[in-house]
Amino acid sequence: MKGFPKQTGVGGVHAEEELTRDLNQLLETEHKDTYAGSATDIGSLQDRIEFIKEDGANQDGGLTDKQKADIKTLQAKIKALKNK
């Protein structure tokens, strides 16, 4: 027997790898120097949200629409991790 065929589809190791890769990608409004380590950790994602909010507080006019969208994206990633 040569082993098991490569797993494809929903679930399994490959789905986890895709989620981790997706979580590790910084969003457009995130500053590269404020990245908070491993994005597979919910606390890290929460830190990233706080960094975006802090950037918004430091600019005139508050959060931009893009920053608000990025915060929602990160919150969705947190929810996905909690449901995992």
Steps between C-alpha positions, in 0.01 A plus 500: 500500500641836399314698768191708507393723211535871552207638697295760318181688572362641821662414832819314565857624511485687171204713608688591820809595298288724276340668803841556660644642177196728464531617862869579460445743215499861612212711377544818301451738794731309736850638549769237443689602816202447728438138404443306822666164438316181413158583362363158589461629853174683572681745727729593213202576276349713775829690525491561125148646535622731777792616285263598220273681749802683641605608151145631447511694825827663394372622163259780425145384449524169684489160332477481123252271329787266407618483861145419615480225238836358609385495863190305396720258305722438802194455723370240255834317522473499880151356473627231260773402748254485788266277298785272394 
